Amino acid sequence: MSEEIRTLEDLDTVAEGTVAAESEAAVTRAPVRDELGRAYATGKRKDAVARVWIRPGSGKVTVNGREMNSYFARPVLQMILRQPFQVAGVEDQFDVTATVKGGGLSGQAGAVKHGISKALQLYDPALRAPLKAAGFLTRDSRVVERKKYGKRKARRSFQFSKR
């Protein structure tokens, strides 16, 4: 900075210029897509890790090479996978290909949901605001507590015997 700040008005003008520059930089996010027009993201939940690719299509969701309805048989898990599209308002506009490892079905569904949300906001940065407001871009860090020595489970003690 070559100019000196001597009064509060000078400070205000300098601060307004930096705030305007920061807000312009935050608004102009570029879409991140590969040469095939897909967006990629990694989603995590509990012990499950999902690698997710999305591309424009008819709304077909494939998980580990199987259709979503056969892999996630419970309707609740299917609903979890559809949530990011409903919040962003782009239902049946993207095809999803996901590879999931680790954890159980519930954790895997959460991991795919997280991956879809991150991939959607990379594909179209305008969708970031509704996904972030719904909390879909934040990794759910809750995991199973480890078992401690001298305990039957993580916190449960062995049954006390008086005699």
Z-matrix of the N, CA and C atoms (Angstrom, degrees):
N
C 1 1.445
C 2 1.525 1 109.24
N 3 1.283 2 116.51 1 121.34
C 4 1.462 3 120.83 2 -178.09
C 5 1.525 4 111.47 3 -90.33
N 6 1.318 5 118.55 4 -27.80
C 7 1.455 6 120.66 5 -177.67
C 8 1.522 7 110.36 6 -89.29
N 9 1.324 8 115.29 7 145.98
C 10 1.458 9 120.47 8 179.96
C 11 1.524 10 110.70 9 -91.08
N 12 1.329 11 115.37 10 149.10
C 13 1.467 12 121.42 11 177.28
C 14 1.516 13 106.83 12 -104.45
N 15 1.346 14 115.29 13 113.67
C 16 1.463 15 119.31 14 -176.32
C 17 1.523 16 112.73 15 -112.32
N 18 1.356 17 116.90 16 -24.47
C 19 1.465 18 119.42 17 -178.35
C 20 1.521 19 109.45 18 -128.11
N 21 1.325 20 115.16 19 170.50
C 22 1.467 21 119.97 20 178.25
C 23 1.516 22 111.78 21 -66.46
N 24 1.335 23 117.77 22 -31.13
C 25 1.463 24 120.83 23 178.92
C 26 1.519 25 110.53 24 -65.61
N 27 1.340 26 116.45 25 -39.98
C 28 1.469 27 120.16 26 176.79
C 29 1.529 28 110.35 27 -61.99
N 30 1.338 29 116.07 28 -41.46
C 31 1.463 30 120.85 29 179.10
C 32 1.525 31 110.93 30 -63.84
N 33 1.330 32 117.65 31 -41.70
C 34 1.463 33 121.87 32 178.80
C 35 1.523 34 111.38 33 -62.00
N 36 1.326 35 117.55 34 -43.66
C 37 1.470 36 119.88 35 -178.87
C 38 1.519 37 111.03 36 -65.77
N 39 1.330 38 117.39 37 -39.51
C 40 1.471 39 120.47 38 178.28
C 41 1.525 40 109.91 39 -66.82
N 42 1.343 41 117.68 40 -42.20
C 43 1.463 42 121.71 41 -179.43
C 44 1.527 43 111.30 42 -65.12
N 45 1.327 44 117.64 43 -40.29
C 46 1.466 45 120.42 44 178.61
C 47 1.511 46 111.00 45 -62.97
N 48 1.322 47 116.87 46 -38.94
C 49 1.471 48 120.28 47 178.72
C 50 1.514 49 112.25 48 -64.14
N 51 1.347 50 118.52 49 -39.91
C 52 1.462 51 120.64 50 -179.74
C 53 1.515 52 111.27 51 -73.12
N 54 1.339 53 118.12 52 -37.45
C 55 1.466 54 121.02 53 178.57
C 56 1.519 55 110.18 54 -64.80
N 57 1.329 56 116.83 55 -41.96
C 58 1.464 57 120.39 56 179.35
C 59 1.526 58 110.42 57 -64.02
N 60 1.336 59 116.62 58 -40.28
C 61 1.467 60 119.67 59 179.78
C 62 1.524 61 110.82 60 -66.42
N 63 1.352 62 117.57 61 -40.02
C 64 1.459 63 120.75 62 179.36
C 65 1.521 64 111.35 63 -66.62
N 66 1.329 65 118.41 64 -41.46
C 67 1.463 66 120.62 65 -178.51
C 68 1.523 67 110.76 66 -68.28
N 69 1.337 68 118.12 67 -36.18
C 70 1.464 69 119.95 68 176.50
C 71 1.510 70 111.11 69 -64.99
N 72 1.342 71 116.74 70 -39.64
C 73 1.462 72 120.37 71 179.58
C 74 1.526 73 110.58 72 -66.70
N 75 1.338 74 117.73 73 -36.63
C 76 1.460 75 120.98 74 -178.78
C 77 1.528 76 111.22 75 -70.74
N 78 1.326 77 117.88 76 -34.18
C 79 1.458 78 121.12 77 -176.62
C 80 1.524 79 111.31 78 -74.83
N 81 1.326 80 117.43 79 -34.89
C 82 1.460 81 120.56 80 -173.92
C 83 1.517 82 111.50 81 -90.90
N 84 1.311 83 117.16 82 68.23
C 85 1.460 84 122.02 83 173.12
C 86 1.517 85 107.97 84 -85.20
N 87 1.311 86 115.76 85 138.84
C 88 1.465 87 119.97 86 179.77
C 89 1.521 88 109.59 87 -93.00
N 90 1.327 89 118.12 88 141.42
C 91 1.465 90 120.19 89 175.64
C 92 1.531 91 110.56 90 -64.24
N 93 1.322 92 116.69 91 143.41
C 94 1.459 93 121.86 92 179.70
C 95 1.518 94 107.84 93 -112.29
N 96 1.344 95 116.18 94 107.89
C 97 1.467 96 121.68 95 -179.05
C 98 1.517 97 109.42 96 -136.67
N 99 1.349 98 116.39 97 152.41
C 100 1.466 99 119.28 98 177.25
C 101 1.527 100 110.19 99 -88.07
N 102 1.333 101 116.43 100 -174.52
C 103 1.467 102 120.34 101 -176.00
C 104 1.521 103 113.25 102 -67.21
N 105 1.329 104 117.88 103 -17.26
C 106 1.467 105 121.50 104 177.54
C 107 1.531 106 112.21 105 -93.15
N 108 1.333 107 117.93 106 3.13
C 109 1.458 108 121.62 107 179.27
C 110 1.513 109 113.77 108 81.24
N 111 1.338 110 116.88 109 20.28
C 112 1.463 111 121.03 110 -179.65
C 113 1.520 112 110.10 111 -102.78
N 114 1.324 113 115.70 112 155.06
C 115 1.466 114 121.61 113 171.34
C 116 1.524 115 107.08 114 -112.73
N 117 1.343 116 116.15 115 139.59
C 118 1.463 117 121.92 116 -177.10
C 119 1.521 118 109.97 117 -118.94
N 120 1.339 119 116.09 118 141.61
C 121 1.465 120 120.80 119 174.13
C 122 1.525 121 109.36 120 -152.88
N 123 1.318 122 115.21 121 157.76
C 124 1.457 123 122.07 122 177.07
C 125 1.520 124 108.32 123 -110.59
N 126 1.335 125 116.40 124 128.69
C 127 1.456 126 121.54 125 177.55
C 128 1.513 127 110.51 126 -114.03
N 129 1.333 128 116.48 127 146.21
C 130 1.464 129 120.16 128 -178.85
C 131 1.524 130 110.10 129 -135.69
N 132 1.354 131 115.01 130 146.46
C 133 1.464 132 121.73 131 175.52
C 134 1.523 133 107.22 132 -161.25
N 135 1.320 134 117.57 133 128.15
C 136 1.466 135 123.24 134 -175.24
C 137 1.527 136 108.99 135 52.57
N 138 1.333 137 119.58 136 -121.41
C 139 1.464 138 121.87 137 178.67
C 140 1.520 139 112.17 138 -98.89
N 141 1.317 140 118.28 139 3.44
C 142 1.463 141 121.64 140 -175.91
C 143 1.531 142 110.98 141 -91.16
N 144 1.334 143 115.27 142 140.80
C 145 1.461 144 122.11 143 176.71
C 146 1.524 145 107.15 144 -127.92
N 147 1.338 146 116.19 145 127.11
C 148 1.466 147 121.21 146 -177.87
C 149 1.523 148 109.66 147 -118.82
N 150 1.332 149 115.99 148 130.96
C 151 1.467 150 121.68 149 171.57
C 152 1.523 151 106.23 150 -101.20
N 153 1.339 152 116.90 151 121.95
C 154 1.469 153 121.49 152 -170.15
C 155 1.530 154 110.36 153 -124.74
N 156 1.336 155 115.57 154 130.88
C 157 1.456 156 122.38 155 172.40
C 158 1.522 157 107.95 156 -117.71
N 159 1.335 158 117.83 157 134.29
C 160 1.463 159 120.56 158 174.11
C 161 1.523 160 108.68 159 -123.87
N 162 1.320 161 114.72 160 146.98
C 163 1.463 162 120.90 161 175.54
C 164 1.525 163 107.78 162 -149.12
N 165 1.331 164 118.10 163 156.66
C 166 1.462 165 119.60 164 179.67
C 167 1.521 166 110.88 165 -58.85
N 168 1.337 167 115.78 166 138.20
C 169 1.461 168 119.68 167 -177.90
C 170 1.509 169 111.33 168 -175.03
N 171 1.344 170 114.93 169 -149.42
C 172 1.460 171 120.70 170 -172.85
C 173 1.531 172 113.47 171 -105.06
N 174 1.330 173 118.45 172 4.21
C 175 1.457 174 120.24 173 179.09
C 176 1.514 175 114.15 174 98.82
N 177 1.330 176 117.75 175 17.53
C 178 1.467 177 121.89 176 -179.59
C 179 1.532 178 109.24 177 -79.94
N 180 1.336 179 116.64 178 129.85
C 181 1.467 180 122.04 179 180.00
C 182 1.524 181 108.69 180 -115.99
N 183 1.330 182 116.14 181 121.43
C 184 1.464 183 122.31 182 179.47
C 185 1.524 184 108.50 183 -117.58
N 186 1.335 185 117.21 184 126.16
C 187 1.458 186 122.57 185 179.54
C 188 1.524 187 108.25 186 -121.35
N 189 1.330 188 116.74 187 120.24
C 190 1.467 189 123.01 188 -178.39
C 191 1.530 190 111.72 189 51.75
N 192 1.320 191 116.99 190 40.30
C 193 1.458 192 121.78 191 177.21
C 194 1.519 193 114.85 192 79.93
N 195 1.319 194 118.48 193 0.30
C 196 1.462 195 122.01 194 -179.77
C 197 1.524 196 109.64 195 -116.40
N 198 1.323 197 115.31 196 156.33
C 199 1.463 198 121.36 197 177.14
C 200 1.530 199 109.21 198 -65.13
N 201 1.340 200 116.60 199 148.49
C 202 1.467 201 121.18 200 -178.30
C 203 1.529 202 111.61 201 -56.38
N 204 1.333 203 117.73 202 -40.50
C 205 1.471 204 120.94 203 -176.81
C 206 1.523 205 112.38 204 -66.06
N 207 1.331 206 118.48 205 -29.50
C 208 1.458 207 119.99 206 179.40
C 209 1.532 208 111.33 207 -87.20
N 210 1.336 209 118.16 208 -32.74
C 211 1.464 210 120.00 209 -179.37
C 212 1.526 211 110.89 210 -76.51
N 213 1.338 212 116.47 211 -49.09
C 214 1.465 213 121.70 212 176.09
C 215 1.522 214 107.42 213 -104.77
N 216 1.338 215 116.70 214 90.59
C 217 1.466 216 121.38 215 -173.13
C 218 1.534 217 112.26 216 -73.74
N 219 1.341 218 117.48 217 -30.50
C 220 1.468 219 120.15 218 -178.02
C 221 1.526 220 110.79 219 -73.39
N 222 1.314 221 118.53 220 134.43
C 223 1.474 222 121.32 221 179.69
C 224 1.527 223 113.51 222 -60.17
N 225 1.337 224 117.41 223 -30.34
C 226 1.464 225 120.52 224 179.85
C 227 1.529 226 110.07 225 -64.08
N 228 1.330 227 117.17 226 -41.26
C 229 1.460 228 120.68 227 -179.55
C 230 1.528 229 110.80 228 -68.66
N 231 1.334 230 116.97 229 -36.14
C 232 1.467 231 120.63 230 176.95
C 233 1.527 232 110.36 231 -66.06
N 234 1.336 233 116.26 232 -37.99
C 235 1.459 234 120.74 233 178.10
C 236 1.532 235 110.48 234 -64.30
N 237 1.341 236 116.97 235 -38.92
C 238 1.459 237 121.42 236 179.19
C 239 1.533 238 109.89 237 -60.76
N 240 1.332 239 117.08 238 -40.45
C 241 1.466 240 120.73 239 179.86
C 242 1.525 241 112.42 240 -69.06
N 243 1.335 242 117.14 241 -29.31
C 244 1.476 243 120.00 242 -178.46
C 245 1.529 244 113.07 243 -83.12
N 246 1.338 245 118.63 244 -16.99
C 247 1.461 246 122.17 245 -175.07
C 248 1.531 247 114.79 246 -55.23
N 249 1.345 248 120.36 247 -47.04
C 250 1.470 249 118.53 248 -178.60
C 251 1.530 250 112.97 249 -59.94
N 252 1.333 251 117.13 250 -36.82
C 253 1.464 252 120.33 251 179.87
C 254 1.528 253 111.02 252 -68.70
N 255 1.344 254 116.97 253 -38.66
C 256 1.455 255 120.89 254 179.81
C 257 1.519 256 111.26 255 -67.31
N 258 1.333 257 117.23 256 -42.37
C 259 1.461 258 121.17 257 -179.70
C 260 1.530 259 110.47 258 -65.97
N 261 1.340 260 116.43 259 -40.13
C 262 1.467 261 120.48 260 -178.79
C 263 1.525 262 112.15 261 -79.73
N 264 1.341 263 117.36 262 -14.73
C 265 1.460 264 120.99 263 179.73
C 266 1.511 265 113.83 264 74.81
N 267 1.339 266 116.82 265 32.29
C 268 1.474 267 120.67 266 -179.22
C 269 1.535 268 110.62 267 -127.36
N 270 1.340 269 116.32 268 43.97
C 271 1.458 270 119.84 269 -179.32
C 272 1.524 271 110.87 270 -65.08
N 273 1.317 272 116.72 271 140.77
C 274 1.468 273 124.51 272 177.94
C 275 1.529 274 112.71 273 57.59
N 276 1.342 275 117.60 274 31.75
C 277 1.460 276 120.91 275 177.08
C 278 1.522 277 112.50 276 -114.55
N 279 1.350 278 117.18 277 -13.12
C 280 1.460 279 120.90 278 -176.95
C 281 1.524 280 110.69 279 -129.63
N 282 1.338 281 115.93 280 141.09
C 283 1.459 282 122.33 281 170.12
C 284 1.520 283 107.60 282 -93.52
N 285 1.335 284 116.32 283 139.52
C 286 1.456 285 121.72 284 -177.38
C 287 1.521 286 109.32 285 -119.85
N 288 1.335 287 115.91 286 132.06
C 289 1.452 288 121.92 287 171.77
C 290 1.517 289 106.80 288 -121.47
N 291 1.332 290 117.23 289 122.01
C 292 1.465 291 120.71 290 -175.69
C 293 1.525 292 110.49 291 -130.20
N 294 1.321 293 115.19 292 144.13
C 295 1.459 294 122.95 293 172.98
C 296 1.517 295 106.72 294 -120.93
N 297 1.336 296 116.80 295 122.04
C 298 1.467 297 120.97 296 -175.34
C 299 1.516 298 109.66 297 -120.82
N 300 1.336 299 115.41 298 139.32
C 301 1.464 300 121.23 299 175.75
C 302 1.512 301 109.07 300 -135.93
N 303 1.324 302 116.07 301 147.11
C 304 1.458 303 121.90 302 173.56
C 305 1.517 304 113.50 303 82.54
N 306 1.338 305 114.83 304 159.27
C 307 1.455 306 120.46 305 175.50
C 308 1.511 307 113.60 306 72.45
N 309 1.327 308 115.20 307 -171.55
C 310 1.458 309 121.86 308 177.55
C 311 1.514 310 109.84 309 -104.31
N 312 1.321 311 115.78 310 -174.50
C 313 1.463 312 119.76 311 -175.70
C 314 1.527 313 112.47 312 -63.50
N 315 1.325 314 117.97 313 -39.48
C 316 1.457 315 120.80 314 -179.14
C 317 1.528 316 111.09 315 -64.75
N 318 1.328 317 116.37 316 -45.79
C 319 1.458 318 120.33 317 177.64
C 320 1.517 319 111.91 318 -64.38
N 321 1.331 320 116.73 319 -37.51
C 322 1.461 321 120.52 320 179.09
C 323 1.523 322 110.99 321 -66.32
N 324 1.334 323 116.90 322 -39.83
C 325 1.467 324 119.75 323 177.66
C 326 1.526 325 110.17 324 -63.61
N 327 1.321 326 117.15 325 -41.81
C 328 1.461 327 120.44 326 176.98
C 329 1.519 328 112.39 327 -63.95
N 330 1.332 329 116.67 328 -36.92
C 331 1.461 330 120.92 329 179.12
C 332 1.526 331 110.91 330 -67.52
N 333 1.335 332 117.09 331 -41.52
C 334 1.466 333 120.55 332 178.63
C 335 1.532 334 110.13 333 -66.27
N 336 1.330 335 116.85 334 -39.61
C 337 1.478 336 121.12 335 177.46
C 338 1.528 337 110.14 336 -60.29
N 339 1.325 338 116.89 337 -45.28
C 340 1.464 339 121.47 338 179.31
C 341 1.528 340 110.30 339 -63.10
N 342 1.342 341 116.87 340 -42.03
C 343 1.456 342 120.63 341 179.24
C 344 1.524 343 112.60 342 -66.10
N 345 1.330 344 116.90 343 -40.70
C 346 1.467 345 121.14 344 178.29
C 347 1.532 346 109.62 345 -62.47
N 348 1.323 347 116.65 346 -43.70
C 349 1.462 348 120.80 347 -179.00
C 350 1.526 349 111.11 348 -61.98
N 351 1.342 350 116.31 349 -45.74
C 352 1.454 351 119.52 350 -179.90
C 353 1.527 352 111.27 351 -65.99
N 354 1.336 353 116.85 352 -39.07
C 355 1.466 354 120.10 353 179.95
C 356 1.527 355 111.23 354 -68.26
N 357 1.337 356 117.14 355 -37.88
C 358 1.474 357 120.23 356 177.83
C 359 1.522 358 111.43 357 -61.22
N 360 1.327 359 117.21 358 -44.29
C 361 1.455 360 119.19 359 -178.65
C 362 1.527 361 111.51 360 -72.25
N 363 1.330 362 117.94 361 -23.56
C 364 1.465 363 119.36 362 173.51
C 365 1.529 364 111.03 363 -76.84
N 366 1.339 365 116.22 364 -36.58
C 367 1.464 366 120.32 365 179.78
C 368 1.528 367 110.87 366 -67.69
N 369 1.336 368 116.28 367 -46.08
C 370 1.460 369 121.42 368 179.71
C 371 1.532 370 108.41 369 -134.05
N 372 1.340 371 118.62 370 100.22
C 373 1.472 372 121.10 371 -177.16
C 374 1.531 373 114.25 372 -59.36
N 375 1.327 374 118.79 373 -17.70
C 376 1.466 375 120.82 374 177.78
C 377 1.533 376 111.36 375 -68.25
N 378 1.344 377 117.59 376 -21.06
C 379 1.465 378 121.11 377 -179.91
C 380 1.526 379 112.67 378 -82.71
N 381 1.332 380 117.32 379 -3.86
C 382 1.458 381 120.70 380 -176.76
C 383 1.532 382 112.60 381 -62.60
N 384 1.335 383 117.89 382 -42.27
C 385 1.469 384 121.34 383 -175.34
C 386 1.532 385 112.74 384 -60.19
N 387 1.355 386 119.99 385 -51.79
C 388 1.473 387 117.35 386 -179.98
C 389 1.530 388 113.06 387 -66.83
N 390 1.343 389 117.85 388 -34.17
C 391 1.466 390 120.03 389 179.69
C 392 1.524 391 110.68 390 -68.88
N 393 1.318 392 116.86 391 -39.13
C 394 1.468 393 120.53 392 179.25
C 395 1.526 394 110.64 393 -69.57
N 396 1.341 395 116.87 394 -39.21
C 397 1.465 396 120.43 395 179.19
C 398 1.526 397 111.06 396 -63.70
N 399 1.339 398 117.30 397 -33.88
C 400 1.466 399 121.18 398 178.31
C 401 1.521 400 111.93 399 -79.61
N 402 1.339 401 118.15 400 -9.64
C 403 1.462 402 121.43 401 178.40
C 404 1.515 403 114.00 402 82.42
N 405 1.329 404 118.03 403 19.10
C 406 1.462 405 120.75 404 -176.58
C 407 1.520 406 113.33 405 -83.93
N 408 1.328 407 119.07 406 -14.70
C 409 1.457 408 121.26 407 -178.08
C 410 1.526 409 111.91 408 -90.44
N 411 1.331 410 116.71 409 -8.48
C 412 1.459 411 121.30 410 179.94
C 413 1.518 412 109.57 411 -92.95
N 414 1.342 413 116.56 412 130.88
C 415 1.457 414 120.20 413 178.84
C 416 1.524 415 108.26 414 -72.54
N 417 1.327 416 116.17 415 131.99
C 418 1.462 417 121.23 416 176.90
C 419 1.529 418 107.00 417 -78.10
N 420 1.324 419 117.11 418 107.76
C 421 1.465 420 121.18 419 -170.10
C 422 1.530 421 113.80 420 -84.74
N 423 1.332 422 117.57 421 2.61
C 424 1.469 423 118.69 422 -178.48
C 425 1.523 424 110.17 423 -70.43
N 426 1.330 425 115.81 424 125.05
C 427 1.462 426 121.54 425 177.71
C 428 1.521 427 108.64 426 -131.82
N 429 1.317 428 117.06 427 167.98
C 430 1.462 429 122.07 428 -178.72
C 431 1.522 430 108.80 429 -70.04
N 432 1.334 431 115.30 430 133.90
C 433 1.464 432 120.61 431 179.80
C 434 1.516 433 109.58 432 -73.06
N 435 1.340 434 116.34 433 142.43
C 436 1.465 435 119.73 434 -177.44
C 437 1.522 436 111.40 435 -74.94
N 438 1.336 437 115.27 436 155.69
C 439 1.463 438 120.87 437 177.98
C 440 1.524 439 109.28 438 -77.65
N 441 1.351 440 116.28 439 136.59
C 442 1.452 441 121.25 440 178.38
C 443 1.527 442 109.60 441 -99.86
N 444 1.332 443 114.74 442 151.23
C 445 1.471 444 119.28 443 177.52
C 446 1.526 445 108.79 444 -68.51
N 447 1.340 446 116.83 445 148.54
C 448 1.456 447 121.47 446 -178.47
C 449 1.520 448 112.82 447 80.17
N 450 1.332 449 117.40 448 2.54
C 451 1.464 450 122.38 449 179.14
C 452 1.529 451 108.33 450 -123.84
N 453 1.352 452 114.79 451 155.26
C 454 1.457 453 119.14 452 178.66
C 455 1.523 454 110.90 453 -76.56
N 456 1.344 455 115.42 454 -39.32
C 457 1.470 456 121.67 455 175.53
C 458 1.527 457 106.66 456 -129.39
N 459 1.330 458 117.93 457 -152.02
C 460 1.463 459 119.47 458 -178.54
C 461 1.530 460 111.15 459 -64.49
N 462 1.341 461 116.72 460 -42.49
C 463 1.473 462 120.87 461 -178.87
C 464 1.520 463 113.28 462 -126.42
N 465 1.321 464 117.49 463 -20.01
C 466 1.471 465 122.05 464 -175.82
C 467 1.515 466 110.11 465 -71.23
N 468 1.353 467 115.82 466 128.04
C 469 1.457 468 120.59 467 178.18
C 470 1.525 469 110.42 468 -85.33
N 471 1.322 470 115.45 469 163.37
C 472 1.462 471 119.63 470 173.52
C 473 1.526 472 108.80 471 -67.93
N 474 1.342 473 116.82 472 155.79
C 475 1.464 474 120.13 473 -177.90
C 476 1.530 475 109.78 474 -68.40
N 477 1.335 476 113.93 475 132.20
C 478 1.459 477 119.47 476 -178.71
C 479 1.524 478 110.07 477 -76.46
N 480 1.333 479 115.90 478 135.36
C 481 1.459 480 120.56 479 177.32
C 482 1.537 481 108.36 480 -122.43
N 483 1.316 482 116.06 481 120.70
C 484 1.463 483 119.13 482 -177.79
C 485 1.538 484 110.01 483 -74.20
N 486 1.344 485 116.99 484 -36.91
C 487 1.456 486 120.51 485 179.16
C 488 1.518 487 110.69 486 -127.07
